[in-house]
Amino acid sequence: MKIQVGIIGYGNIGRGVELALLQNGDMELAGIFTRRDPATITPLTPGVKVYSIADAEQFQGAIDVMILCGGSATDLPEQGPYFAKMFNTIDSFDTHARIPEYYAAMHEAALDAEHVSIISVGWDPGLFSLTRAYADAILPEGKVYTFWGKGVSQGHSDAIRRVPGVKNAIQYTIPVAEAVEEVRSGIQPDLTTRQKHLRECFVVAEDGADLAAIESAIVSMPNYFSDYDTTVHFISEEELKTNHSAMAHGGFVIRTGKTGLEQQHNHVIEFSLKLDSNPEFTANVLVAYARAAVRLSDNGDFGAKSVLDIPPALLSPKSGEALRKELL
């Protein structure tokens, strides 16, 4: 019998999860749950029904794992523990500084209900976390660097859109090429925030807005742009839609380390991603971990988990024998 999967939230990630499920023959979409009017949503999967999020609790026992596709700022801190009491869950909580407290809340809820909740699944946190952990264990005498981009930052784009006089905007995070190459060389440089990434902003201003004031507000914005070299371009709404509507992203994790009695041998571990669609790729990671959550639940291994706790074989639909033959 196929794994029955539910989707909470039908935004970019939720639609990506639906697409991912169509590529996984051992899984089946059992329902989409939304805060919007269900009648306004037409799923891509024939026969799948859309329900109000308030109706989700009626599906306890019928859905094997619920994939939570809400945002980390306000949705998941509330939805995570709530749904962990009713279902096995997967989410992409990505506020790094708050992961310990979120894990604690999810572990309490899932453990009490005898469910599995795998948190912070995606590519960072997620696949990049695994790379950092593997590399740190393998090269204890070393240093790790993470670069993001080139890609669209949803949070930074939203911050620009909140500046008075801004009608619409998109922001790209761009690794500084010289910094990446310096790290790859193995010399283990100490790099500031400004030295590692650039920020490039494409802004559609309101008619009659003060462009100089908008630019000043952006480049001086604390926690977002003030610590970076930031470029602001003013463009038309049409140009923004035509040239900046894609959701590409990616990045690198690089760890350099030394071995030998005199640390005379240099080594570089690098993992990189280049993604045409950030939400679709993230959704595919979520779906693979949904399979693992069901397997852990079947074995009675309850509570919250992170990607660091999951054996890789649990992610695959293939048998252990097939994995050893084809991939080992």
C-alpha positions as CSV (number, residue, x, y, z in Angstrom):
1,M,0.0,0.0,0.0
2,K,1.3,3.4,-0.9
3,I,2.3,5.9,1.8
4,Q,-0.5,8.4,2.2
5,V,0.8,12.0,2.3
6,G,-1.0,15.2,3.2
7,I,0.1,18.8,2.4
8,I,-0.5,21.6,4.9
9,G,-0.3,24.9,2.9
10,Y,-0.4,25.2,-0.9
11,G,2.1,27.9,-1.7
12,N,5.3,27.5,-3.6
13,I,6.6,24.7,-1.4
14,G,3.2,23.0,-1.2
15,R,2.9,22.9,-5.0
16,G,6.4,21.6,-5.2
17,V,5.5,18.7,-2.9
18,E,2.6,17.8,-5.1
19,L,4.9,17.7,-8.1
20,A,7.5,15.6,-6.2
21,L,4.9,13.0,-5.1
22,L,4.1,12.4,-8.8
23,Q,7.6,11.2,-9.2
24,N,7.6,8.8,-6.2
25,G,5.6,5.7,-7.0
26,D,5.4,4.4,-3.4
27,M,3.7,7.6,-2.2
28,E,0.2,9.1,-2.8
29,L,-1.2,12.5,-2.2
30,A,-4.2,12.0,0.2
31,G,-5.3,15.7,0.5
32,I,-4.3,19.3,0.5
33,F,-5.2,21.5,3.5
34,T,-5.3,25.2,3.2
35,R,-6.3,28.4,5.0
36,R,-7.7,29.7,1.8
37,D,-11.1,28.9,0.4
38,P,-10.6,25.3,-0.8
39,A,-12.9,26.0,-3.8
40,T,-10.3,28.5,-5.2
41,I,-7.6,25.8,-5.5
42,T,-7.3,23.3,-8.4
43,P,-4.7,20.6,-7.6
44,L,-2.4,19.2,-10.3
45,T,-3.2,15.6,-9.3
46,P,-6.5,14.2,-10.7
47,G,-9.0,13.3,-8.0
48,V,-7.2,14.9,-5.1
49,K,-9.4,16.9,-2.8
50,V,-8.7,20.2,-1.1
51,Y,-9.9,20.8,2.5
52,S,-9.9,23.6,5.0
53,I,-6.9,23.3,7.4
54,A,-9.4,23.1,10.2
55,D,-10.6,19.7,8.8
56,A,-7.1,18.1,9.0
57,E,-7.7,16.6,12.5
58,Q,-10.4,14.4,10.9
59,F,-7.8,12.6,8.9
60,Q,-5.9,11.1,11.8
61,G,-5.1,7.5,11.0
62,A,-5.8,8.0,7.3
63,I,-2.7,10.1,6.5
64,D,0.7,8.5,7.2
65,V,2.7,11.7,7.2
66,M,1.8,15.4,6.9
67,I,4.2,17.7,5.1
68,L,4.0,21.2,6.6
69,C,4.7,23.9,4.0
70,G,4.2,27.1,6.0
71,G,6.8,29.7,6.7
72,S,9.3,29.6,9.6
73,A,8.5,33.1,11.0
74,T,5.0,32.6,12.2
75,D,3.4,29.5,10.7
76,L,5.6,26.6,11.8
77,P,6.2,27.6,15.4
78,E,2.4,27.2,15.9
79,Q,1.6,24.6,13.3
80,G,4.5,22.3,14.0
81,P,3.6,21.2,17.6
82,Y,-0.1,21.3,16.8
83,F,0.1,18.9,13.9
84,A,2.8,16.7,15.6
85,K,0.2,15.7,18.1
86,M,-2.0,14.3,15.3
87,F,0.4,13.1,12.5
88,N,4.0,12.2,11.6
89,T,5.3,15.5,10.2
90,I,8.0,16.9,8.0
91,D,8.8,20.6,7.8
92,S,11.4,23.0,6.5
93,F,11.9,25.3,9.5
94,D,14.9,27.4,8.5
95,T,15.5,30.0,11.2
96,H,18.9,28.7,12.3
97,A,19.1,30.5,15.6
98,R,15.7,29.1,16.8
99,I,16.2,25.5,15.7
100,P,17.1,24.3,19.3
101,E,13.9,25.7,20.8
102,Y,11.8,24.6,17.9
103,Y,13.2,21.1,18.1
104,A,12.4,21.0,21.9
105,A,8.8,21.9,21.2
106,M,8.4,19.4,18.4
107,H,10.1,16.6,20.4
108,E,7.7,17.0,23.3
109,A,4.6,17.1,21.1
110,A,5.7,14.2,18.9
111,L,7.0,12.0,21.6
112,D,3.9,12.3,23.7
113,A,1.7,11.4,20.8
114,E,4.0,8.6,19.6
115,H,4.7,10.3,16.2
116,V,7.8,11.2,14.3
117,S,8.6,14.8,13.3
118,I,11.6,15.5,11.1
119,I,12.4,19.2,11.3
120,S,14.4,21.7,9.3
121,V,14.4,19.6,6.1
122,G,15.6,21.1,2.8
123,W,19.0,22.2,1.5
124,D,20.1,24.7,4.2
125,P,19.3,23.6,6.8
126,G,19.2,20.1,5.4
127,L,21.7,18.8,2.8
128,F,24.2,21.5,3.6
129,S,23.9,20.6,7.3
130,L,24.8,17.0,6.4
131,T,27.8,18.2,4.4
132,R,29.0,20.3,7.3
133,A,28.6,17.4,9.7
134,Y,30.4,14.9,7.5
135,A,33.2,17.3,6.7
136,D,33.7,18.4,10.3
137,A,34.0,14.7,11.4
138,I,36.4,13.8,8.6
139,L,38.6,16.8,8.8
140,P,38.7,17.9,12.5
141,E,41.6,20.2,11.8
142,G,39.9,22.5,9.4
143,K,37.4,25.3,8.7
144,V,34.0,25.3,7.1
145,Y,32.5,28.0,4.8
146,T,29.0,28.3,3.5
147,F,28.1,30.4,0.5
148,W,24.6,31.0,-0.8
149,G,23.6,32.0,-4.3
150,K,23.4,33.2,-6.8
151,G,19.7,33.2,-5.9
152,V,16.6,35.0,-4.8
153,S,16.3,35.6,-1.1
154,Q,12.6,35.7,-0.2
155,G,13.2,37.4,3.2
156,H,15.4,40.2,1.8
157,S,13.1,40.8,-1.1
158,D,10.2,41.2,1.3
159,A,12.3,43.6,3.4
160,I,12.8,45.8,0.4
161,R,9.1,45.7,-0.5
162,R,8.3,47.2,2.9
163,V,10.4,50.3,2.2
164,P,8.2,53.4,1.6
165,G,7.9,54.2,-2.1
166,V,8.7,50.6,-3.2
167,K,6.0,48.9,-5.3
168,N,7.8,45.6,-5.9
169,A,11.3,44.2,-5.6
170,I,13.5,41.2,-5.8
171,Q,16.9,40.6,-4.3
172,Y,19.7,38.3,-5.2
173,T,22.4,36.9,-2.9
174,I,25.6,36.5,-4.8
175,P,28.8,34.8,-3.5
176,V,32.0,36.9,-4.0
177,A,33.9,34.9,-6.6
178,E,37.3,35.9,-5.2
179,A,36.3,34.7,-1.7
180,V,35.1,31.3,-3.0
181,E,38.4,30.7,-4.9
182,E,40.4,31.8,-1.9
183,V,38.6,29.2,0.3
184,R,39.0,26.5,-2.3
185,S,42.8,27.1,-2.3
186,G,42.9,25.8,1.3
187,I,44.5,28.8,3.0
188,Q,41.6,29.1,5.4
189,P,41.0,32.8,5.3
190,D,39.1,34.8,7.9
191,L,36.3,36.4,5.9
192,T,33.9,39.1,7.0
193,T,30.2,39.0,6.0
194,R,30.9,41.7,3.4
195,Q,33.8,39.7,1.9
196,K,31.7,36.6,1.3
197,H,28.5,37.8,-0.3
198,L,27.1,40.7,-2.4
199,R,23.5,41.8,-2.5
200,E,21.9,43.0,-5.8
201,C,18.4,44.5,-5.7
202,F,16.0,45.2,-8.5
203,V,13.3,47.7,-7.4
204,V,10.1,48.9,-8.9
205,A,9.3,52.3,-7.4
206,E,6.0,54.0,-6.9
207,D,5.3,56.8,-9.3
208,G,6.9,60.0,-8.0
209,A,8.9,58.2,-5.3
210,D,12.2,59.6,-4.1
211,L,14.7,57.1,-5.6
212,A,17.6,58.3,-3.6
213,A,15.7,57.9,-0.4
214,I,14.7,54.4,-1.3
215,E,18.3,53.4,-2.2
216,S,19.6,54.9,1.1
217,A,17.0,53.1,3.1
218,I,17.9,49.8,1.5
219,V,21.7,49.9,1.7
220,S,21.6,51.1,5.3
221,M,19.0,48.6,6.5
222,P,20.4,46.7,9.6
223,N,20.4,42.9,9.6
224,Y,19.7,42.8,5.9
225,F,22.0,45.1,3.8
226,S,24.1,47.3,5.9
227,D,26.8,44.7,6.4
228,Y,27.1,43.9,2.6
229,D,28.1,45.7,-0.6
230,T,24.6,46.3,-2.0
231,T,23.7,47.5,-5.5
232,V,20.2,48.9,-6.2
233,H,18.7,48.9,-9.7
234,F,15.5,50.7,-10.5
235,I,13.5,48.9,-13.2
236,S,9.9,48.7,-14.6
237,E,7.3,46.3,-13.4
238,E,7.3,44.7,-16.8
239,E,11.1,44.1,-16.6
240,L,10.8,42.7,-13.1
241,K,8.1,40.2,-14.3
242,T,10.0,39.3,-17.5
243,N,13.5,38.9,-16.1
244,H,13.2,38.3,-12.4
245,S,10.3,36.0,-11.8
246,A,12.3,32.7,-11.6
247,M,13.1,31.2,-8.2
248,A,16.6,29.9,-8.9
249,H,19.1,29.4,-6.0
250,G,22.0,27.3,-4.8
251,G,25.3,27.6,-3.1
252,F,28.4,25.8,-1.7
253,V,29.6,24.2,1.5
254,I,33.4,24.0,1.5
255,R,35.6,22.6,4.3
256,T,39.3,22.8,4.1
257,G,41.5,20.8,6.4
258,K,45.0,19.5,7.1
259,T,46.4,16.1,7.9
260,G,49.8,14.7,8.7
261,L,52.1,15.0,11.7
262,E,53.1,18.5,10.6
263,Q,49.7,19.2,8.9
264,Q,51.5,19.3,5.6
265,H,48.7,17.8,3.5
266,N,45.8,20.0,2.5
267,H,42.3,18.7,1.7
268,V,39.1,20.3,0.3
269,I,35.6,18.9,0.7
270,E,33.0,20.7,-1.4
271,F,29.3,20.2,-1.9
272,S,27.4,22.5,-4.3
273,L,23.9,23.0,-5.6
274,K,22.6,24.9,-8.6
275,L,18.8,25.0,-8.6
276,D,16.4,26.2,-11.3
277,S,13.6,26.1,-8.7
278,N,14.4,26.5,-5.1
279,P,10.8,25.5,-3.9
280,E,10.6,22.4,-6.1
281,F,14.0,21.1,-5.1
282,T,13.2,21.8,-1.4
283,A,10.0,19.9,-1.8
284,N,11.8,16.9,-3.2
285,V,14.0,16.8,-0.2
286,L,10.9,17.0,2.1
287,V,9.2,14.1,0.3
288,A,12.3,11.8,0.6
289,Y,12.4,12.5,4.4
290,A,8.6,11.9,4.6
291,R,9.4,8.3,3.5
292,A,11.9,8.1,6.3
293,A,9.5,9.4,8.9
294,V,7.0,6.7,8.1
295,R,9.6,4.0,8.4
296,L,10.8,5.3,11.8
297,S,7.2,5.5,13.0
298,D,6.6,1.9,11.9
299,N,9.6,0.9,14.0
300,G,8.4,2.9,17.0
301,D,11.3,5.4,16.9
302,F,9.2,8.4,18.0
303,G,10.0,12.0,18.7
304,A,11.6,14.9,16.8
305,K,14.5,14.3,14.5
306,S,16.8,16.4,12.3
307,V,18.4,15.3,9.0
308,L,21.5,14.5,11.1
309,D,19.6,11.7,12.8
310,I,18.3,9.9,9.7
311,P,20.2,7.0,8.1
312,P,20.5,7.6,4.4
313,A,18.9,4.3,3.5
314,L,15.6,5.3,5.0
315,L,15.3,8.1,2.3
316,S,15.3,5.7,-0.6
317,P,12.4,3.6,-2.0
318,K,15.1,1.0,-2.9
319,S,15.9,-2.0,-0.8
320,G,19.1,-2.3,1.2
321,E,20.3,-5.0,-1.3
322,A,19.6,-2.7,-4.3
323,L,21.3,0.3,-2.6
324,R,24.4,-1.8,-1.9
325,K,24.5,-3.1,-5.4
326,E,23.8,0.1,-7.3
327,L,25.1,3.0,-5.1
328,L,27.6,1.7,-2.6
